[in-house]
Amino acid sequence: MRLGIRLQLLLALGALLVLAFVPLFFAVASLTQATMGGVRASSARAIGRAIAGHVAAARASRSAPELSQLLEAQLGPDGASAIGVYDAAGALADRAGEPEIAAALPASVAAGAEVLRAVRTARGGAILVIVPEHARAWAARGGGGREGAAPAGSVAVLVATDPSTVPAAPLVRIVALYTGVVALGLLVFAYIAMTRLVVRPIDALSRAAGRVAGGARDLEAPQAGARELAELGASLAHMTSRLRADEESLRAKIAEVERYAADLKSAQERLVRSERLASVGRLAAGLAHEIGNPIAAILGLQELLLAGGLTPAEERDFVERMKRETERIHKILRDLLDFARPAAPGAGEAGDAPSGSVADALEDVLSLVAPQKEFRGVELARDVAPDVPPVPLSHGRLVQVLLNLLLNAADAVPRQGGRVWVRASRGADGGARIEVEDNGPGIAEAVRETLFEPFITTKEVGEGTGLGLAVCRGLVEAAGGSIGVERGDGGGARFVVRLPASPLVHPSAIVSTTLPRL
């Protein structure tokens, strides 16, 4: 789980306070200990001098037992811990205090020298104050007069300075409590300030962005909070407005593109139909002679029947001849009408399946071109492999592609000795490969690269529109295939159509990228 900005800032501020206050606390505690130790040392010196002066004054007027009682009376937890009295030679004459503490008193001292030093006792640290007799006398007289020239002895006083006797702990605890309260107050203040100035505006901005993501049209930026956050909210609101405007513009462009795509598809369909009608007209012109001969034969047989004088067997023979010629005409016209049947809008062909058989389409194409005058002197060879897969091109459009290639081949070959080969096999990629080759003069290099462009033709003026191969390429590429031309083995042209195997996307759902160049 990721921490929020507020908690992260509080943790960072807490770490900063720890880094700032912990060393400060130890510094204050150490300074307090040192200050209290210095004060204790000064107090010990003053206490030692006062006790020494008092003992010096009593020494002159009291006996040894009374002096011992006086020394015991000077002892206490806030005063001296041990007292030693030395004679003029510096030897220890008497002492008072607990033995383990009094053992820290020196056995002898230097005459006439005042000493102040720290010592260790069995109970801890202490300060040893040694005051000579002339100093004691001077102190006892309140500093008045002149000190004696020859000291009569010395007094040593031990004052405890153990940390347990120094009241520094309460002060240190107060400092620690103050530091903790200040740190806690800073954290609380930072929490409240960040909540009001940072967290709440950011939460409000996040909720506003969520509403925009849910479908709201405008981003209502919060006005509270710091200036930077207010400017950020205003920038996001402006950005949201710009994005909405860009979205509307994009929607309009998408609608326009869809409309253009629909128009392009409609234009493609019209172009395909117009090319189909042109092929139908060409086929119809070629069928005029083929239909005229059977009709003339039928008319002659009808005149013979009307003239009479025939035997029943002859009449039956004439009727059967008339039937055969009529069926021949009917088959030719039916094939032509099947090819010319218009496609339903939005479909490949009326009633066609989304995929077609190359063998069936080639069979229909051969039946269409067989009666044509152009093919009477042309040898038409067919080689279809049995493993050719179905292709994602409807039967009617596959027939249109093959018919256009065959008619172009018939126009290119000589009227006598012309040959056209049609081959279909399975390609290396598993699809279908269709070849239409002729023994004509071939395709000139100058037009080979642009042969499949609209209005490019190798025929004489008035003999072709230049749209047949362009439509073929549009139909083939819409099905995911390709069409090209190469030089044949005999020097003629070889058109190669490559189509993938079914199933694929229905070609009627794909808009050709070739035809917009019209």
N, C-alpha and C positions, 0 to 999 in steps of 0.2 A: 504494500500500500504506500502510495506517495504522500508525503507530508504536505500540508497546505502552506501558503506563503506566510500566513500569520504565525504558525507554529515554528516554521524554519527561522523567521526573524527573531522570535522569542528565544529559541535555542541559541542562536548566534549572539543575541544580546546577553543572555545568561552566561555564556562562555566568556564574553568580554568582561562582564562584571566580576566573574571569578578570577580572571587574570588580573583585573585591576585591584580588587579589594583584598584578596588573600595575601599577596605580598605586602599590601599596606597594613593589614592587620598584624602580621608578624613584625613588620617594622615598628608599628606603634607599641606592640607588646614588648619588643626588645628595648625600645627607647624608654618605656615606662619602667622596666626592670632596672635599666641603668640609672635612670633618674632617681628612682626610689633607693637604689643602692648608694648613690652619692649622698642623698639626703640622710640616709641611715648612718653613713660614715661621718658626716658632719655632726649629726646628733650624738653619735657615740663619742666623738672627740669632746663635744661640749659636756656630755654627761660625765665623761672621764675626768675632765678638769674640775667640774663642780664637786664630784665625789672626792677627788684628791684634795681639793682645798678644804672640804669639810672634815676629812680625816686628819689633815695636817693640823687644823685648828683644835680638834679634839685630842690629838696625840700629846699635845703639850700639857693638857689639864687632866687627863684620865689615866687610870691604871691600865695594865695590860688586859685583864679580864673585861673591863668596861670597854676598852678599845675593840676587843674581839666582838662583843655584843653589837657595838656600833657598826662594825664592818658587816655583820650578818644582817643588820637592819637596812643596809644600803642595797642589798641584793633584791632582785625582782625580775619578772619576765620582761618588763618594759625598761629596765635599767641595767645595772651591771650584773654580769653572770658570775664574775669572780673578782676579788680584790686582793692585791698583795702589797705589803708594807716592807720597805727596804731600809737598812740603816745607812749611815754615812759612807760606809765602805762599799755599798751596793749589794750586800748580801740580803737574802730574803729573811725578814724577821718574823713576819706573820702573814697569814692569808685566810680568806674566807670564801666559801662557795663549795659547790659539789666537787668531790675529789677528782672525778673524771674530767671536769671542766677546769678546775684550778690547776691541774697538772700541766696545762698549757702556759701557765705563768713562768717566766724565766727564773732560773735559780739565782741569777745575779744580773745587775744592770750597771751601766756606766754612770758614774756620778756626774751630776750636773747636766745631763743630756736629756732633752725631751724627745720621746719616740712615739711615732704613730704608724703602725703597720698592721696588715691583715695576717691572721694566723688561723690554724685549723684546730678545732677542739673535737672531742668525742661526739659532740652534738651538732657539729657543722662549723660554718665559717664564723669568724668573730674579728673584732678590731681590738688591738692591744694599744692602750694609751698609757705612757709612762711620763709622769710629771715630776720634776725635781722639787725639793722642799722649798727653795726660794721662790720658785714659780707658784707653788701652792700658797705660800704666805701672801704673795702679791695678789693672787686670785681671791684668797680669803678676805683680804682687805679691800676688795672691790676695785683693785687696780690702782689704789692710791699709794703714795710714798715710793720708795725705791727698793728694789729687790735686794735681798741679802747677798753679800759677796761670796760666801761659802755655803754650799748646800749642806743641810743636816741629814738628808736622806731623800728617798723617792717613794712614790705611790704608783702602783700599776693597776689598771682597771681593764677588765675584759668585757666588751659589750657585744652581744650576739648580733650577727648580721645574716643569719640563715634566711633563705627566701620565705620560709614559713612564718617568720616574724615580720616580714615586710608586707604590708597590706597592699600589694600590687594586683592581686588576682581579681578583686572586685572591679577595679578600674579596667582591667583587660576584658572582663566579661561585659562591662558596659559598652566598651568600644566594639566588641563583637556583636552585641545586640543592636547597637546603632547601625553598624555596617549591614547586618542582615535586614533590618527594617528598611534601610535606604534602598538596598538592592531589590527587595520585594516590592517596594513602592514604585521603583523604576520599571520593573517588569509589568506590574498592573497598569501603570500609566501607558507604557508602550503597547500593551494588549488593547486597551481601550482606544488609544489613538489610531493604531493600525486598523482596528475594526471599523471605526467611523470614517477614516480618511482613505483607506486602501481596500480593505476586504469587502465592505458593503458595496462601494461603487463597482468593484470588479464583478461581484456576484450579480449585481443588477445588469451590468453589461453582458455577462454570460447568459442570463435569462433572456435578455432582449435578442441576443444572437440566436438562442434556441428557438425563440418565436419566429424569427426570420427563416430559420432552417425548416420550421414546421409549416411555412407557407405565408407568413405575414409579409405584407408588401413593404413596410418601412421599419427601420430600426430605431426604436425610441431610446436614445442614449441618455443615461442619467446625468443630471446637472450637478449633483453633490460630489464631494470628494476634492482631491487636489486638482490643481490646474492642469497638470499633465494628463491625469485620467479623464478630465472633461474634454481636453483636446483630442485624446485618443477616441473617446466616444463619438465626438463630432466627425473625426476622420472615418471611423467605421460606418457611421450613418451615411456619409457622403459616398463611401465606397459601395455600400449596399444600394444606394440609388443608382450609381453608375452601373453596377452589375445588373440591376433590374432593367435599366434601359438597354444594356447590351443584350440581355436575354430576350427582350421584346424584339430588338432588331434581328437577333439570330433566328427567332421564331418566324419572323416575316421572311427572312432569306430562305429558311428551310421550306416554308410554304411555297415560295417562288420557285425554288429548285424542284420541289415535287411537281409543281405545275408544269415547269419546263420539261421534266422527265416524262410526265404524262403526254405532253404535246409531242415530245420526241418519239415516244413509243407509238403514238398514233400516226406520226409521219412515217415511221418505219413500216408499220402495218400497211399504210397506204402505198408506200413504195413497193413493198413486197407484192401487194395485190396488183399494182400497175404492171410490174414486171411479169407477173403470172398471166395477166391479160395479154401482154405483148406476146408471150410464148403461145398462148391459146390462139391468138390471131395468126401467128406464124404457122402453127399446126393446122389451123382451119384452112389457110391458103394452100398448104401442101396436100390436104385431104380432098380438095375440090376435084382433082382428076381421079383420085382413087374412088370417090363416091360416084363420079359421073359415069364411069364405065358400068358398074352394076345397075345403075338406074336405066341406062340405055338398053342393057340386056333385058331388064324387067319389062320395059315398054315394048320391046320387040316380041317378047314371049306373050305379052298381053294381046298384041295385035293378032298374033297367030291364033290365040285362043278365041278371040272375037270373030275371026274369019270363019271358024268352024271347019268341018270336014276332017277332024282328027279322031283317031281312035281313043277309046278310054285310056289305054296304056300311055299313048303319047300325051294326052291331056294331063295325066298324073305326073308324067316326067317333067312337063313344062311347069306345072305347079311346084314340084319339088325344087326345080332350078330357081324359080322365083323366090321360094322360101330361103334357099341358101344365100342368094344374093342379098335378100332383105336382112337376114341375120348378120351377114358380113357388114352391111351398112350400119346396122344397129350396134354391133360391137365397136366399130370405129367411133361412132358418135358417143357411145356410152363411156369409152375410155377418155375421150376428149372432155366430156361433161364432168367425169369424176375428177379430172385434173383441174378443171376450171371452177369447181365448187368453191365459193368464197369461205374464208375462215371466219369463225365466230369471234366477236370482239373479246380480247383477253385470253384467247386460247390459241394453241398452235394451229390446229385445223379442226374443223367441225367434226366431232366424233372420233378424232384421233387420240390414240394413247400417247402419254408423255414420252415414250420411246418408240423407236422404229427399227425394223429389220432391214439390213442392207440388201439381203437377197430378195425380199419381197419388193422393195422399192425399185431395184434394178429390173425385176421382171416386169413391173408396170411400165417403167420407162421404155424398155425394149418394145413392148406392145404398142406404145404411143408413137415411137419413131419408125417402126417397121413399115407402115403404109406411106411414109413420107417419100417424096420424089428424090430428095437429096441422098437418101440411103439406098437407092435402088442399085447403084453401081459401087457401093461401098461394102467391103467385107467387115462385118462386125463380129469380133471375137469376145467371148465372155469367159472369165475364170474367177469363180467365187469359192473361197475355201469354206469348208463346212463348220469351222470353229470361229467364224466371225461373230463377235458379241453384238447384242443390241446396243444402239447408241441413243443418247439423250436428245434426239431430234425427231419430231413427229414425222409420220409416214409421208404426209403431204409435202412438208418442207424438204424432206430428204429426196423425194421425187423431183421437186423443183430444182434442187442443186444439181442432181445427176442429169436431168433433162437439159439444163442450160449448158453443162459441160459437153454433152453429146452433140447438141446442135452446133456449138462452136467448133467441135472437132469435125463435124460433117462439112461445115463451111470452109475449113482449112484444107481438107484433103482433095486431091483431084477427083473428077467425076468417074474416071475409069482407073482402076488399080488402087483406089484409096482404101486404107485399112485403119480401123479404130479398135483399140484393145481396151477392155474394161476389166480391171482386176480388183478383187477385194480379199483382204487377209487380216489376220490378227497382228497388230503391231507389237513392238518390243515392250511397250508400256501396258499391254493388256487391252488396249482399245482397238478400234477398227482403222485400217488403212485402205483407202480407195484410190486407185490410179485410173485415169482416163488418158490414154496415149494415142497419138495419131502419127501418120507418116507424111504430114504436111511440111511446109517450109520452116516451121518453128516460130518462136517469138523473138523479135529483134531485141538486142541488148538495150537499146535506147528506151524501150517501153516496158521492159521486164520488171523494173523496180516499181513502176507506177501502174502496172496492169490492173490491179484490183481497186484503183481509185475510181470514184464516180466520173462518168463521161470520158473514160479512156477506152478507145477501141482501135483495133487493127483493121477493121473492115472499111470499105469504101463509104464515102459520104452518102447518107440516106439508107444504108443497109443495117445499121445498128445504133442503139441509143447509148451504149457505153455504161449501162447500169446493171447488166446481167451479172458480171463477175463481182461487182461491188455488193449486190444483194446476196450473192452466194457467200461472200466473205462475212457479211453481217450475220447471216443465219448460222454459219459454221462457228464463228467466234462466240456468238451468243450461247451456243451449246457447249462452250469450253474447248472447242477444237481449233484447228488451223488449216489454212489452205495455201498452197504455193504452187509454183510452176518451175520446171527444170527442163533441161534438154533431154529428149528421148534417145533411145539407142539408135534409131534410124534417122536421127537428125530432126525429127518433128518435136512437138511440144508434149510434155507429160505433166498433167495437173494432178497433184497429190493432196488428198483430203485426209486429215487425221482427226478422229473423233474419239473421245473417251468412252469407256463402257458405262452403261446405265447401272445403277440409278444415279442421276445428278439432278441439280436444280432444273426445273422446267424452263426451257429456253424462252418461253413467252414472258417469264417473270424478270428477264434480264434485258436491259436496254442496250442495244449495240452501241459501241463507241466508235464505229466506223462511219455511220451515216450522218452525224452532225456536220461533217465537212462538206455536205451538200450545200 
